[in-house]
């Protein structure tokens, strides 16, 4: 299903061909992982008693990894899926001078073990995260594709060219971590390659370690890490309107073919039940998740960037600086909406929210809504009733979440 979508976009309304082809493609779109994990499952039960995602008591933890001056290290995992605005969201941590940020490290697992299927790689992904959260960065070498006898350097890490720690002093003279601002990947690619041991030394200097990833499909995969008394791990679940995710995935389909193949190779009917289970877990949190989980809508970030930044930082015990507030505001006040996938840039908030309303046909929109209507209602994404309503960009389709 995902393979079909990754290679062939949904036909435009004016495209010739039978209606059945459109229905087949759109059905594949909605049933695939185009929707955020847990956002488009069938029959999602509402939370009992309206408890929803309210934070519960946090189970006391034993002393864990220490940061500078012996302070307990706060660990964070940004749990999301492809095309949900996670690269932009990740910059809120990558730019923070107090945060050691890693962008999609599990990419290395998928590359090294290709063509392994997505489900079978979940355990390896968790093991890698367990090492990284302890600042054991030698795990990157384990999954290096550089070849036998070749040591991986900082520049060989996925996302290195935009990583603020790798591109800043003392690892590279190009930038300073304490100065908030986007880095130029062309400049960072000229940084001297450093040994992983030096990168690891930098990791130990930070009190907050954040990892962003799209290759963990089920919150339960992280349960052993969240139960670990030596770790203090919190999860931020970034969600986005499934219609916007669908539109963005169609646009970037050629860049996701390899990942699509690994998802399709799972050939496991449980993969869709796993997605359903994800949201069920969040709605009825077990003890290991209570107080350690936060859901963030991408739309709230672009509409109210400073308010959302403060809420997110408060959850992970980070102070909000004027520089970070300015950065978040500037990133949502750009001149337009970039058509280039996988590129983080300042954008117009209104265009970022409404792009899917002009990119998808009404039939495509309704088919996504058919599969995702229950989670959309829970998360405050209103369905449309007519083509005219879709095109009326003055009318917001955001409502207060019913969680």
C-alpha positions, 0 to 999 in steps of 0.5 A: 500500500505504502509502496504504491503511494510512494511511487505514484501520486494520487491522481488529480481531479482532472486526471484521466483514468477510472475512479477505481484507481483513485479510490485504491490509491487514496485508500492506500494513503489513508490505511498506510502510515501516512497518518501519524502513528496512532492517528488513523486506526479503526474504532478508537475508544474514548477515554473513560471518564474524560481522563484523556491525557491528563498527567498522572503521578510520576513513579519515583525513579532511582538516580540515573545518568548525570549531566554537568556538575552531577545534575540529573540528565533529562532525556526526551524522545520526540515521537512522530512520523514522516511529514509531520513537521518534526524537522521544524519542531526539532529545531526548537531543541537543536538551537537551544544552547542547553540541549544535546540534540540528535536527528533521526539516529535510528536511520543508521539502523534501517540503513545497515539492516536494509532490507530488514522490515520495519517491525523487526527493526523496532528492537534494534531501534530501542537498543540504539536509543538506550545506548545514546541516552547514556551518551554511548555514541560508539553505537553509531559505529556498530551500524556504520555502512562506511565499510570494514576497518573504517571508523565513523566520524561526526560528519558520517552521522545522519543529519550532521550538516545541521547539527548545532553541536557538531557544527559548533565549537569546540568540534568546529569553529564555524558556529557557537552553540550559545548563539541561536540561529540556523546553520548553513549545511554547506558550511557545516560539511566543511567542518573537520571530521571528529572522532565519535569519542570527542562527540561523546565527550560533548554529550556528557556536558549537557543536562538535556538530551533530545532525540527526534525520530520517525522510525519507532511505531509504537509507544510500547517499544519505549516502555523498557526505557521509560521503566528503567530507573536509571533513565528519566525519559519523557515522550513528546508526541508530535501530531499533525492533521492527517490530511496535511500529512497525506498531502506532504507525503505525496509531494515528497514521495520520491524521498521516501521510497526506501523507507516505504519498502521497509514498511511494506516488507513487514507484511504484518497485519499487526502493523495497523493494530500497532498504530491503533494501540499507540493512541490507545496507550496515550488515551489510557496511559499505564503507570510508566507513561503517566506524567511522562507524555505530552501531545503537541499539535503541529498546527498549535506550534505554527499558530501560537509558537511562543505559547507552544514553546513555553508549554513544551519547554516547561514539560521537559524542564527547560528555561525559555530564553528571549532568543528562543522565543524570537527564533520560534516566532521568526520561523513561523513568520516567513514569506511563504511555504516552502515546496521543498521537502526535508528542508527547514526554513521560515514559513508563513503560518497560514500557508503552512496550515492550509496548503493541503486544502489547495493541493488535495482534491475534495475526493482525496480529502474525504477518503482520508477523513473516512479512515481518520475521522475518530482520531481527527475528532479527538485531536480537534481536526474538523472534517469538511462538508463541501468543496466550497468549505475546503477552499474557504481559507478564512474558515479554520478547521481547528477545534479544541482537542476532545482528549 
